[in-house]
Amino acid sequence: MQGKDLSSYIVIYAKYPRNYLQKFNSYKFLEKTWKDSFGDFKNKFIYEKRIKFNNYPAIEFQYEDARHNIVTTARYYLIGDQTYLIAASTSKIGFEDGYANKYLDSFQLL
């Protein structure tokens, strides 16, 4: 979905076999998965931090795609055997630091 302000929003859901996830530390799994997904691009990573969502492990990260003048802020959650990636991207021109958090904070995962 793309807003009038040239922002883009995305939600991705994936389900994994529980016995597969038990092989990993929850945070290590999230870190590896998002880095494998976004690491092939020439992105400049701005920050990464471990967070909790209703006692579930999550990672928040932000990166810049200089080729397209875009900043993306995302949260990647592991809830049981399911992962959720929620992200907001906007142009670097007019980028506001708290902008993405309004979108990311609007979700309630059950």
C-alpha positions in Angstrom: 0.0 0.0 0.0 1.3 3.4 -0.8 0.1 6.6 0.9 -0.3 10.1 -0.5 3.0 11.1 1.1 4.9 8.5 -1.0 5.2 6.1 1.9 4.9 2.4 1.6 3.6 -0.1 4.1 4.0 -3.9 4.3 2.9 -6.8 6.5 4.3 -10.3 5.9 3.3 -13.4 7.7 5.0 -16.8 7.7 4.4 -20.0 9.6 7.3 -22.4 10.4 7.3 -26.0 11.6 7.6 -25.8 15.4 10.3 -28.5 15.5 12.4 -26.3 13.1 12.1 -23.2 15.4 13.1 -25.2 18.4 16.6 -25.5 17.0 17.2 -21.8 17.4 17.4 -19.1 20.0 14.4 -16.9 19.2 16.4 -13.7 18.8 19.1 -15.4 16.8 16.4 -16.8 14.4 14.9 -13.4 13.9 18.2 -11.7 13.3 19.4 -14.3 10.9 16.1 -14.4 9.0 15.9 -10.6 8.5 19.5 -10.2 7.6 19.3 -13.0 5.1 16.3 -11.3 3.5 17.7 -7.8 3.4 21.4 -8.4 3.3 21.7 -9.1 -0.4 20.8 -5.5 -1.1 23.2 -2.6 -0.8 21.4 -1.1 2.2 23.0 1.0 4.9 21.8 -0.4 8.2 21.0 2.4 10.7 20.2 0.4 13.8 18.9 -2.9 15.1 17.5 -3.5 18.6 15.9 -6.4 20.4 12.5 -5.6 21.7 9.5 -7.5 23.3 5.9 -7.6 22.2 3.5 -8.9 24.8 6.5 -11.0 26.1 7.3 -12.4 22.6 10.7 -11.8 21.1 11.0 -9.2 18.3 13.6 -7.2 16.5 13.3 -3.6 15.3 15.6 -2.4 12.6 16.0 0.5 10.3 17.9 0.8 7.0 18.5 3.2 4.2 18.3 2.4 0.5 20.5 5.1 -0.9 19.8 4.1 -4.5 16.2 5.0 -4.1 16.4 7.6 -1.3 14.2 5.5 1.0 14.4 4.9 4.8 12.6 1.7 6.1 11.8 1.0 9.7 10.6 -2.5 10.5 9.7 -4.8 13.3 10.0 -8.6 13.0 8.0 -10.6 15.6 8.2 -14.3 16.5 4.9 -15.5 18.1 4.7 -19.2 18.6 5.5 -20.8 15.2 4.6 -17.6 13.2 6.6 -14.6 12.2 5.3 -11.2 11.3 7.3 -8.5 9.5 5.7 -5.1 9.6 7.5 -2.2 7.9 7.1 1.4 6.8 9.2 3.0 4.1 9.4 6.7 3.2 11.4 9.0 1.1 14.5 10.4 2.9 13.3 13.8 1.8 11.0 15.0 4.5 11.8 11.9 6.7 10.6 12.2 10.3 12.0 10.0 13.0 8.8 9.1 14.7 6.8 8.7 11.5 7.1 4.9 11.1 6.4 4.2 14.8 2.9 5.6 14.4 2.2 2.9 11.8 4.2 0.1 13.6 2.5 0.9 17.0 -1.0 0.6 15.4 -0.8 -3.2 15.1 -2.1 -5.7 17.6 -1.0 -9.2 16.9 -3.0 -12.0 18.4 
